[in-house]
Amino acid sequence: MKRRDFVKQSLLTTTGIVFTSNLLKAENLAPDLSFLINAKDKGTPYAKFWSKCVGAGRANEGLRAGWLEQLALVKKHCGFEYCRFHGLFHEDMCVYKEVNGKAIYNWQYIDELFDRMLEIGVKPFVELGFVPKDMASTEARQFWWKGYVSPPKDLSKWASLVSEFTKHCIQRYGLNEVKTWYFEVWNEPDLKGFWDGTKSQYFDLYRSSVTAIKAIDKDLRVGGPSTSNFVPDERFDGEVEDKTKHKTLTVKDINTLEWRGVWIKDFLSFCEKNHLPVDFISTHPYPTDWALDPETKKGAGRVRHVNATQEDLKWLQKTIAESAYPHVELHCTEWSSSPSPRDTTHDSLQAATYVIKANIDAIGLTDSLSYWTFTDIFEEKGAGDTIWHGGFGMINYQGIVKPTFHAYRMLNQLGNEILHKEEGLIVTRHSKSGKIRALFYHYPFERKDVVDGNVEEVLNTGTPRNVALTIKGLKSNAAVSVETLDKTHGFAYKKWQEMGSPQFPTREQTNTLKLQAFDTKKEKLQGSTNGTVVFKKTLQPWDCVLIQEM
């Protein structure tokens, strides 16, 4: 069966299932979840790190109208403060060339991109890369757009580029503004596809970059090493990856292996030894091994257990605490349920539930967990060939939001004080307004691992769960809204099927799908005269419910 037909058939099956709560027997339910909360209880402040940063493909894509429209949409609804992307110094940004050995700089495309981002209210999380063609030491390139990924042939010229770029940003946007940005050195240099050099050469690149930026102002924030997934072996212990040391495909259960971050300890040790500043550590803790590719089916379905991200963040916290830089920030500048840009899970409901669970589990463990990416206007493997192609984005190419968009929108609605948190539920309060915000999510207990590309099997996994929340201490007759994201609400796929599954929908069809994708189920509750509201519901597997005091 062709892959496109498989995706269509699997999603057709899954979205057609509706569970009827009055037909369910008690013994077929997951454990009940019931809690009583007083709206006036003391809360615990916390940082809503999930709204800190979001990813995108490459800088030049940000010059497109659709990309900017979608960035504005996620800013409005999901609250993202920063956006990170590759290719800032790539040839299609026209930043750098050499004429008779002299460097010529052109900032017009970067200015256009940064101006429009800042007008939307989103700051750049600056990834310094890739190397301009005239500075490349080898012909190694990545993606169809052929980004040069070699070490610079002259580090002094790279340092000058970084310095002139930083000075220009300060001149255009002001020092106080640029001090709020982050400058991350390169992307996944542990992978040969992104860095045609050694570990030591990357460390030299970091030294050159951080020295150049800090010479301008010591308070500008610089970090790295921006490495890829955690691994359970010694493949990256040397100067370059040793593929003979891969263990992932040598065991039946990859969760029996001990996973650890890549280059993090070596990077911190190098910086300590060379007296280099580090303002943040960055890495990409996707909850599987990058070599397990759902597109080629190599290792398909062999994802890690559902709490892998939480464990990885704890490892990072401990490693940083034990280093010479115990107070630096931690930014996970790429993260998702899968590192593949062609994973059907990205388009379906279960990815949204995973996003909510993983982020709530990670509270207090990181300064950002940047979803990769906000949009399917993304071309690492070229353009997607259907409107649902398993792209990374939380919005598809046509601007139709996916369930993951709603996951981040719901998380963004939560208050900044936690009143209660347990598996399947978080209750919060906004410190200024005093309004209560609660979020239920049903990641079924039967699913022990992270969701994967087996869409039909995973979406049909699990038993329903009875949940109940009683909120006291509200004002008399308080109004409360209840919003549900499930298989038939806030998910445009079923409507697309009813249209005949057009691969290239008309403008009218696209507008209809956009409306359907936003159409979560909305209900209202009325509190009692003594300020009590009671919410009860049987959640189906993968349902997410946002409760908001009006």
Buried (B, 14 or more C-beta within 10 A) or exposed (E): EEBBEEBBEBBBBBBEEEBEEEEBEEEEBBEEBEBEBBBEEEBEEBEBBBBBBBBBBBBBBBBEEBBBBBBBBBBEBBBBBBBBBBBBBBBBBBBBBEEEEEBEBEBEBBBEBBEBBBEBEBBBBBBBBBBBBBBBBEEBBBBEBBBBBBBBEEBEBBBBBBBBBBBBBBEBBEEEEBEEBBBBBBBBBBBBEBBBBBBEBBBBBBBBBBBBBBEBEEEBBBBBBBBBBBBBBEBBBEEBBEEEEBBBEEEEEBBEBEBBBBBBBBBBEBBEEEEBBBBBBBBBBBBBBBBBBBBEEEBBBBBBBBBBBBBBBBBBBEBBEEBEBEEBBBBBBBBBBBBBBBBBBBBBBBBBBBBBBBBBBBBEBBBBBBBBBBBBBBBBBEEBEBBBBBBBBBBBBBBBBBBBBBBBBBBBBBBBBBBBBEEBBBBBBBEEEBBBBBBBBBBBBEBEBBBBBBBBBBBBBBBBBBBBBBBBBBEEEBBBEBBBBBBBBBBBBBBBBEEEBEEEBEEEBBBBBBEBBBBBBEEEBEBEEEBBBBBEBBBBBBBBBBBBBE
